[in-house]
Amino acid sequence: MDLLPQFASAVEEENLVNKGDRVLVAVSGGPDSVALLHLFCRLAPAWQLSVHCAHINHLLRPEAGEEAGLVADLAHRLGVPVHLARRDVAAYREQHGLNLQAAARAVRYSFLEQTAASVRAGRIALAHHADDQAETLLLHLLWGAGSRGLAAMLPVRQDLYIRPLLGLRKQQLVDYCRFFELPYALDRSNLKTAYRRNKIRLELIPLLQKQYNSSIVEVLARTAAILAAEDQYLQEAAQEALQKVSRQQPAGAGRLCLELAGFAGLPIALQRRVLRLAWRQLVSGRELTFAMVEKARRMALAAAPAGRLDWPAGVVLIKRYGRLEIFKEREQVPGTAISHAQAGSEAGAGQWSERESGLKEPPGGAYPLPVPGEAVLPGQQGRIVASLLPAREIADPAAISGDQAVLDAGSIQGDLMVRWRRPGDWFAPLGLEGSMKLKKFFIDRRVPREERDHIPLVVDEAGIVWVAGFVPAHRCRVTEQSKMIVHLSYRK
C-alpha cells in the first residue's frame, strides 16, 4: 500500500509545510519514523522541500548504538543530511530529579530544537500516528481532562512541531516499510507494562477492540480530531468574550477586571474558558483544575455582592461593585487592595462563601508534583514540597514520619501527582507486604470520616506512594541499596 497520496493530502489540508520549507524529521529508527522520513523524501521534489534527519541516542539500551547506525545508513541511502547526538539521559535524570520518561523527553526535545535552529529548519516532524493518538486520548481521559486534553495531540504545536501521520495506523506504517524494503528497529521497552501508556496500548485497547468495538483506534483518533477543531473554535470565542466583558484598567496595573453582568450572560462553557484565559494572562506553565475554575465561576454568579477567592501562585479574585477583579496579590495597585475583612464588610451579611453556596465537595482533580518542586493545593489545603537527595544525607529514614516522608527514588513509577481519595483506593503502608483498602487504613488509625476526603495522597502510575501525614508505601521504602531518595514535606 502506497501511503504517499494520503500523506500529501494530510500535509496540504493541515497546512503543515509550505513549498520551499526546510524540515527536520525526528527519526528514532522505529517503523513509524522511518516511514515518515521516506515519505518526506518522496514529497520533497514536488514541494521543493529540504529534508534533514535527526537522531538521538539516550544511552539507555545496549542496542541503541545499532539503531543510530541504522538511521545514519538510511539517511545516507536517501541522500539526506543526518544529525546524530548522544546524551546521558540517566545522568540528566539524576541531576534534575525527573523520572526516566520525563528526562528522556526533555533531552530529546532540547536536541531537536537546537538542531532545527542550527540548520534553520522551520518545522520539526514527529512520527506520532493514530494508535498513539488513541492512547493519548485514553491516558488523558483516565487522569481527567476537558476538550483540550481529549483533543490529545495536535497536527501543529507551537508553530514548530508537526505530526503528519495522525491519520495513519501503526500497521500501515509497518507495511509501508516492508513494501519499500526499509530497515527499522523495534524498541523492546515498548513491550513492558511498567508505564501507564504501555498498559493502555498492550492491555486496554486490545480489550476494547475485542469486547466493544474492533475499530476503537479509528473512533478515538476521529474523536480527538473533532474535539481539537471544536476546542479551537471555543477558544477563539472565549478570547472574544473576554475582550467584551473586560473593563479597562490603569496601565501597568497587572490585573484583569470582568464585568459580572456581561460574564453572567455568557454560556457556561465560555464562562469557564474566560476564567482560564484570565489565569493564563497572570500565570504561565501551570493549569487550573476544574474545581478551582468552578468555585470562581460560582462565586462570580452568586447573589452575594462581594467575596474573595484565592487561587494558586498568589492569584486573588475579588468580587465587588458588579465586577470580578483578578490579580496577583503581590502585584496589587496601591490603594486598590482588598483584605478578607474588607470583602466581608462590603458584602455584609450576604457575603459569598463556599460553605454558604453549597460547595462542600472535597478537593478534586490531580496536581502534578515535580521532583524537585511543589504542588500548591487549592483553598487552604497547603502544599506538598518534593526534593531529591542522596540517600547518605538521611541518617535514619525510619525517624521521618508525620508531615514528612522519604521514598526510594528508583521505586517511583512515572510522574508523581497529588490527589484525594477515590472509591476503590488500595494502599500498602510501610511495614506491610500486602495491600489494604485505603478506607480500612483510615479506620485502623481512627481518622474521622469527615476528614478522610481532605487528606492529600501522593501517587505515581502504580498507585499511592504516601498518605500525607502518615506513612509511605512499603514498595517505596528506603533501603541500604537506595542511592537517591525523594523527600516529601506536607506544609499546611
C-alpha positions as semicolon CSV with decimal commas, in nm:
position;residue;x (nm);y (nm);z (nm)
1;M;0,000;0,000;0,000
2;D;0,143;0,337;-0,102
3;L;0,069;0,597;0,167
4;L;0,208;0,895;-0,024
5;P;-0,130;1,027;-0,156
6;Q;-0,283;1,017;0,195
7;F;0,032;1,167;0,345
8;A;0,044;1,451;0,090
9;S;-0,325;1,521;0,146
10;A;-0,275;1,550;0,524
11;V;0,023;1,783;0,477
12;E;-0,181;2,008;0,250
13;E;-0,511;2,003;0,442
14;E;-0,348;2,075;0,778
15;N;-0,107;2,330;0,623
16;L;0,186;2,151;0,784
17;V;0,453;2,282;0,547
18;N;0,488;2,539;0,270
19;K;0,675;2,496;-0,054
20;G;1,045;2,557;-0,008
21;D;1,043;2,479;0,366
22;R;1,330;2,307;0,546
23;V;1,201;2,016;0,757
24;L;1,388;1,833;1,033
25;V;1,250;1,479;1,069
26;A;1,296;1,314;1,411
27;V;1,389;0,950;1,344
28;S;1,422;0,701;1,628
29;G;1,474;0,406;1,396
30;G;1,130;0,254;1,452
31;P;0,896;0,184;1,158
32;D;0,687;0,498;1,224
33;S;0,973;0,747;1,196
34;V;1,148;0,553;0,918
35;A;0,830;0,570;0,710
36;L;0,794;0,941;0,794
37;L;1,145;1,018;0,667
38;H;1,089;0,817;0,348
39;L;0,754;0,986;0,280
40;F;0,905;1,333;0,322
41;C;1,189;1,243;0,086
42;R;0,934;1,136;-0,177
43;L;0,727;1,451;-0,118
44;A;1,030;1,682;-0,130
45;P;1,064;1,727;-0,511
46;A;0,701;1,838;-0,564
47;W;0,709;2,070;-0,260
48;Q;1,070;2,184;-0,305
49;L;1,147;2,076;0,049
50;S;1,489;2,049;0,212
51;V;1,477;1,742;0,437
52;H;1,712;1,678;0,731
53;C;1,720;1,379;0,966
54;A;1,784;1,392;1,344
55;H;1,850;1,102;1,580
56;I;1,946;1,099;1,948
57;N;2,096;0,808;2,141
58;H;1,971;0,821;2,502
59;L;2,240;0,572;2,615
60;L;1,976;0,368;2,795
61;R;1,971;0,041;2,595
62;P;2,252;-0,180;2,461
63;E;2,101;-0,182;2,112
64;A;2,079;0,199;2,094
65;G;2,413;0,224;1,912
66;E;2,294;-0,014;1,640
67;E;1,978;0,194;1,597
68;A;2,186;0,509;1,548
69;G;2,384;0,327;1,281
70;L;2,064;0,213;1,112
71;V;1,933;0,571;1,098
72;A;2,264;0,704;0,964
73;D;2,276;0,438;0,690
74;L;1,915;0,508;0,590
75;A;1,975;0,884;0,573
76;H;2,282;0,831;0,352
77;R;2,084;0,595;0,130
78;L;1,813;0,859;0,088
79;G;2,065;1,140;0,038
80;V;1,951;1,328;0,348
81;P;2,181;1,519;0,590
82;V;2,179;1,338;0,923
83;H;2,240;1,489;1,267
84;L;2,333;1,238;1,538
85;A;2,374;1,301;1,910
86;R;2,450;1,104;2,226
87;R;2,305;1,224;2,555
88;D;2,335;1,066;2,900
89;V;1,968;1,071;2,998
90;A;2,030;0,876;3,318
91;A;2,271;1,145;3,440
92;Y;2,028;1,420;3,336
93;R;1,752;1,242;3,525
94;E;1,958;1,227;3,844
95;Q;2,073;1,588;3,809
96;H;1,724;1,729;3,760
97;G;1,524;1,487;3,974
98;L;1,297;1,365;3,694
99;N;1,157;1,023;3,615
100;L;1,319;0,845;3,322
101;Q;1,046;0,922;3,070
102;A;1,035;1,291;3,155
103;A;1,414;1,319;3,142
104;A;1,432;1,148;2,801
105;R;1,156;1,373;2,668
106;A;1,325;1,691;2,790
107;V;1,663;1,592;2,645
108;R;1,508;1,482;2,314
109;Y;1,308;1,797;2,253
110;S;1,601;2,018;2,354
111;F;1,821;1,840;2,099
112;L;1,557;1,868;1,825
113;E;1,506;2,240;1,881
114;Q;1,878;2,313;1,892
115;T;1,933;2,113;1,573
116;A;1,642;2,282;1,395
117;A;1,785;2,622;1,486
118;S;2,133;2,528;1,364
119;V;2,009;2,412;1,020
120;R;1,738;2,683;1,004
121;A;1,454;2,431;0,981
122;G;1,112;2,588;1,028
123;R;0,939;2,258;1,106
124;I;1,023;1,953;1,317
125;A;0,830;1,645;1,201
126;L;0,728;1,385;1,460
127;A;0,603;1,035;1,377
128;H;0,302;1,009;1,611
129;H;0,022;0,814;1,442
130;A;-0,343;0,721;1,501
131;D;-0,261;0,449;1,755
132;D;-0,055;0,699;1,956
133;Q;-0,345;0,944;1,934
134;A;-0,592;0,688;2,071
135;E;-0,356;0,603;2,359
136;T;-0,311;0,971;2,445
137;L;-0,684;1,037;2,449
138;L;-0,744;0,743;2,685
139;L;-0,450;0,847;2,904
140;H;-0,592;1,199;2,941
141;L;-0,943;1,065;2,995
142;L;-0,826;0,843;3,281
143;W;-0,645;1,134;3,451
144;G;-0,940;1,368;3,391
145;A;-0,946;1,625;3,111
146;G;-1,169;1,863;2,918
147;S;-1,196;1,903;2,543
148;R;-0,841;2,042;2,513
149;G;-0,693;1,740;2,686
150;L;-0,916;1,495;2,497
151;A;-0,812;1,656;2,169
152;A;-0,484;1,480;2,254
153;M;-0,201;1,558;2,008
154;L;-0,249;1,839;1,758
155;P;-0,119;1,829;1,400
156;V;0,076;2,151;1,469
157;R;0,223;2,251;1,806
158;Q;0,399;2,576;1,893
159;D;0,405;2,656;1,520
160;L;0,712;2,432;1,504
161;Y;0,630;2,065;1,559
162;I;0,416;1,887;1,301
163;R;0,254;1,542;1,306
164;P;0,161;1,435;0,951
165;L;0,085;1,071;1,043
166;L;-0,207;1,117;1,285
167;G;-0,447;0,978;1,025
168;L;-0,247;0,657;0,970
169;R;-0,240;0,334;1,170
170;K;0,077;0,179;1,308
171;Q;0,032;-0,136;1,097
172;Q;0,001;0,072;0,780
173;L;0,342;0,223;0,852
174;V;0,496;-0,118;0,920
175;D;0,350;-0,250;0,593
176;Y;0,485;0,057;0,412
177;C;0,838;-0,009;0,539
178;R;0,817;-0,373;0,432
179;F;0,686;-0,281;0,086
180;F;0,973;-0,038;0,022
181;E;1,223;-0,267;0,199
182;L;1,313;-0,002;0,456
183;P;1,511;-0,127;0,757
184;Y;1,373;-0,045;1,101
185;A;1,431;-0,137;1,465
186;L;1,190;-0,241;1,740
187;D;1,221;-0,092;2,089
188;R;1,163;-0,377;2,334
189;S;1,090;-0,134;2,617
190;N;0,756;-0,065;2,447
191;L;0,653;-0,420;2,540
192;K;0,685;-0,360;2,914
193;T;0,370;-0,271;3,107
194;A;0,554;-0,077;3,378
195;Y;0,432;0,251;3,229
196;R;0,068;0,355;3,206
197;R;0,084;0,433;2,833
198;N;0,222;0,086;2,758
199;K;-0,054;-0,074;2,967
200;I;-0,312;0,118;2,766
201;R;-0,151;0,006;2,439
202;L;-0,096;-0,357;2,537
203;E;-0,396;-0,428;2,760
204;L;-0,676;-0,171;2,750
205;I;-0,701;-0,106;2,375
206;P;-0,694;-0,478;2,282
207;L;-0,971;-0,535;2,539
208;L;-1,181;-0,254;2,389
209;Q;-1,119;-0,389;2,039
210;K;-1,217;-0,743;2,134
211;Q;-1,520;-0,678;2,352
212;Y;-1,660;-0,340;2,244
213;N;-1,550;-0,202;1,907
214;S;-1,295;-0,353;1,668
215;S;-1,242;-0,004;1,521
216;I;-1,183;0,166;1,857
217;V;-0,849;0,318;1,750
218;E;-1,003;0,487;1,445
219;V;-1,301;0,602;1,656
220;L;-1,079;0,755;1,925
221;A;-0,849;0,921;1,672
222;R;-1,152;1,068;1,494
223;T;-1,295;1,187;1,827
224;A;-0,967;1,361;1,908
225;A;-0,974;1,538;1,570
226;I;-1,334;1,651;1,623
227;L;-1,258;1,780;1,974
228;A;-0,946;1,961;1,851
229;A;-1,148;2,157;1,595
230;E;-1,425;2,235;1,844
231;D;-1,176;2,333;2,113
232;Q;-1,010;2,577;1,874
233;Y;-1,349;2,733;1,791
234;L;-1,444;2,763;2,158
235;Q;-1,106;2,910;2,246
236;E;-1,145;3,180;1,981
237;A;-1,497;3,251;2,107
238;A;-1,363;3,274;2,463
239;Q;-1,099;3,526;2,354
240;E;-1,371;3,745;2,205
241;A;-1,588;3,702;2,514
242;L;-1,300;3,802;2,743
243;Q;-1,250;4,123;2,547
244;K;-1,621;4,205;2,564
245;V;-1,658;4,157;2,940
246;S;-1,323;4,312;3,039
247;R;-1,304;4,662;3,184
248;Q;-1,004;4,877;3,104
249;Q;-0,756;4,901;3,390
250;P;-0,483;5,157;3,457
251;A;-0,164;5,099;3,259
252;G;0,075;4,864;3,434
253;A;-0,185;4,755;3,688
254;G;-0,121;4,385;3,609
255;R;-0,479;4,290;3,684
256;L;-0,793;4,192;3,497
257;C;-1,141;4,321;3,568
258;L;-1,452;4,142;3,440
259;E;-1,799;4,298;3,425
260;L;-2,020;4,047;3,603
261;A;-2,337;4,140;3,413
262;G;-2,171;4,052;3,084
263;F;-1,998;3,748;3,233
264;A;-2,328;3,610;3,363
265;G;-2,476;3,630;3,015
266;L;-2,212;3,401;2,864
267;P;-2,275;3,028;2,813
268;I;-2,128;2,818;3,093
269;A;-1,860;2,675;2,860
270;L;-1,735;3,027;2,779
271;Q;-1,752;3,137;3,143
272;R;-1,509;2,860;3,235
273;R;-1,279;2,937;2,945
274;V;-1,278;3,310;3,016
275;L;-1,162;3,238;3,371
276;R;-0,889;3,008;3,241
277;L;-0,774;3,272;2,992
278;A;-0,759;3,529;3,272
279;W;-0,546;3,288;3,475
280;R;-0,307;3,230;3,184
281;Q;-0,250;3,603;3,146
282;L;-0,115;3,608;3,501
283;V;0,048;3,264;3,537
284;S;0,232;3,060;3,274
285;G;0,327;2,695;3,271
286;R;0,052;2,580;3,511
287;E;-0,311;2,484;3,471
288;L;-0,610;2,529;3,698
289;T;-0,817;2,230;3,799
290;F;-1,185;2,212;3,715
291;A;-1,274;2,256;4,085
292;M;-1,079;2,584;4,107
293;V;-1,245;2,726;3,797
294;E;-1,589;2,616;3,913
295;K;-1,552;2,777;4,255
296;A;-1,456;3,106;4,090
297;R;-1,745;3,085;3,845
298;R;-1,998;3,016;4,120
299;M;-1,864;3,300;4,331
300;A;-1,897;3,535;4,033
301;L;-2,260;3,432;3,976
302;A;-2,369;3,408;4,341
303;A;-2,628;3,653;4,475
304;A;-2,385;3,791;4,736
305;P;-2,248;4,130;4,619
306;A;-1,890;4,065;4,734
307;G;-1,645;3,787;4,802
308;R;-1,287;3,672;4,776
309;L;-1,123;3,356;4,646
310;D;-0,755;3,258;4,645
311;W;-0,606;3,070;4,351
312;P;-0,255;2,916;4,345
313;A;0,056;3,123;4,263
314;G;-0,072;3,416;4,470
315;V;-0,361;3,495;4,235
316;V;-0,660;3,654;4,408
317;L;-1,017;3,703;4,286
318;I;-1,217;3,986;4,441
319;K;-1,588;4,032;4,371
320;R;-1,723;4,383;4,437
321;Y;-1,917;4,666;4,273
322;G;-2,053;4,442;3,999
323;R;-1,714;4,327;3,877
324;L;-1,462;4,050;3,933
325;E;-1,101;4,163;3,979
326;I;-0,826;3,906;3,920
327;F;-0,466;3,985;4,008
328;K;-0,151;3,858;4,173
329;E;-0,162;3,973;4,535
330;R;0,199;4,089;4,543
331;E;0,135;4,299;4,229
332;Q;-0,159;4,500;4,360
333;V;-0,202;4,860;4,258
334;P;-0,165;5,087;4,563
335;G;-0,499;5,179;4,709
336;T;-0,693;4,903;4,532
337;A;-0,619;4,603;4,751
338;I;-0,896;4,442;4,948
339;S;-0,849;4,221;5,250
340;H;-1,064;3,933;5,369
341;A;-1,211;4,161;5,632
342;Q;-1,286;4,435;5,380
343;A;-1,455;4,188;5,148
344;G;-1,675;4,085;5,437
345;S;-1,766;4,441;5,532
346;E;-1,864;4,525;5,173
347;A;-2,071;4,210;5,143
348;G;-2,237;4,249;5,479
349;A;-2,444;3,953;5,589
350;G;-2,473;3,831;5,232
351;Q;-2,103;3,774;5,163
352;W;-2,044;3,475;4,935
353;S;-1,859;3,178;5,078
354;E;-1,807;2,819;4,966
355;R;-1,991;2,688;5,273
356;E;-2,299;2,904;5,218
357;S;-2,315;2,835;4,847
358;G;-2,329;2,460;4,900
359;L;-1,981;2,384;4,762
360;K;-1,897;2,116;5,018
361;E;-1,734;1,861;4,793
362;P;-1,377;1,756;4,875
363;P;-1,091;1,885;4,661
364;G;-1,098;1,737;4,312
365;G;-0,860;1,672;4,029
366;A;-0,494;1,578;4,037
367;Y;-0,199;1,814;4,075
368;P;0,142;1,742;3,920
369;L;0,424;1,716;4,174
370;P;0,760;1,776;4,003
371;V;1,075;1,648;4,169
372;P;1,223;1,882;4,278
373;G;0,929;2,119;4,305
374;E;0,594;2,155;4,475
375;A;0,221;2,108;4,428
376;V;0,014;2,401;4,559
377;L;-0,323;2,266;4,668
378;P;-0,650;2,459;4,635
379;G;-0,806;2,675;4,901
380;Q;-0,638;2,637;5,238
381;Q;-0,511;2,284;5,171
382;G;-0,144;2,389;5,181
383;R;0,125;2,246;4,955
384;I;0,344;1,941;4,917
385;V;0,714;2,001;4,851
386;A;0,940;1,741;4,692
387;S;1,321;1,736;4,681
388;L;1,577;1,488;4,554
389;L;1,868;1,394;4,783
390;P;2,145;1,136;4,801
391;A;2,038;0,860;5,039
392;R;2,351;0,913;5,251
393;E;2,214;1,251;5,363
394;I;1,931;1,080;5,555
395;A;2,084;0,926;5,864
396;D;1,774;0,737;5,979
397;P;1,481;0,714;5,732
398;A;1,270;0,539;5,996
399;A;1,280;0,855;6,211
400;I;1,098;1,056;5,944
401;S;0,718;1,041;5,968
402;G;0,410;1,253;6,003
403;D;0,416;1,551;5,769
404;Q;0,740;1,428;5,608
405;A;0,831;1,114;5,420
406;V;1,126;0,970;5,227
407;L;1,091;0,741;4,926
408;D;1,339;0,538;4,725
409;A;1,359;0,744;4,403
410;G;1,422;0,434;4,194
411;S;1,094;0,275;4,305
412;I;0,875;0,557;4,172
413;Q;0,695;0,470;3,850
414;G;0,620;0,758;3,616
415;D;0,526;1,109;3,730
416;L;0,414;1,200;4,082
417;M;0,071;1,356;4,130
418;V;-0,125;1,478;4,432
419;R;-0,492;1,393;4,459
420;W;-0,752;1,291;4,716
421;R;-0,908;0,953;4,784
422;R;-1,128;0,781;4,530
423;P;-1,361;0,481;4,563
424;G;-1,166;0,156;4,547
425;D;-0,828;0,302;4,651
426;W;-0,582;0,046;4,793
427;F;-0,267;0,115;4,993
428;A;0,026;-0,094;5,114
429;P;0,162;0,103;5,413
430;L;0,523;0,080;5,527
431;G;0,586;-0,249;5,705
432;L;0,300;-0,434;5,534
433;E;0,387;-0,666;5,245
434;G;0,026;-0,686;5,126
435;S;-0,232;-0,418;5,048
436;M;-0,544;-0,298;5,225
437;K;-0,829;-0,070;5,125
438;L;-0,745;0,291;5,198
439;K;-1,075;0,311;5,388
440;K;-0,957;0,038;5,627
441;F;-0,622;0,215;5,666
442;F;-0,807;0,526;5,784
443;I;-1,038;0,325;6,009
444;D;-0,744;0,147;6,174
445;R;-0,589;0,485;6,251
446;R;-0,920;0,627;6,373
447;V;-0,927;0,909;6,118
448;P;-1,273;1,075;6,142
449;R;-1,491;1,008;5,839
450;E;-1,532;1,380;5,765
451;E;-1,152;1,429;5,746
452;R;-1,066;1,143;5,509
453;D;-1,166;1,322;5,190
454;H;-0,931;1,610;5,273
455;I;-0,608;1,415;5,328
456;P;-0,376;1,456;5,025
457;L;-0,240;1,143;4,858
458;V;0,084;1,139;4,660
459;V;0,055;0,883;4,380
460;D;0,258;0,752;4,089
461;E;0,143;0,539;3,796
462;A;0,133;0,229;4,018
463;G;-0,077;0,378;4,298
464;I;-0,041;0,557;4,631
465;V;0,317;0,624;4,745
466;W;0,236;0,840;5,051
467;V;-0,069;0,925;5,259
468;A;0,027;1,275;5,371
469;G;0,065;1,295;5,747
470;F;0,103;0,919;5,781
471;V;0,342;0,667;5,622
472;P;0,479;0,597;5,275
473;A;0,407;0,285;5,070
474;H;0,608;-0,025;5,156
475;R;0,724;-0,065;4,794
476;C;0,885;0,283;4,809
477;R;1,069;0,227;5,136
478;V;1,432;0,340;5,166
479;T;1,675;0,051;5,198
480;E;2,051;0,008;5,216
481;Q;2,052;-0,028;4,837
482;S;1,879;0,308;4,781
483;K;2,103;0,562;4,607
484;M;1,872;0,861;4,571
485;I;1,567;0,948;4,777
486;V;1,267;1,173;4,726
487;H;1,193;1,379;5,038
488;L;0,830;1,488;5,071
489;S;0,700;1,755;5,307
490;Y;0,335;1,849;5,363
491;R;0,314;2,216;5,460
492;K;-0,033;2,324;5,569
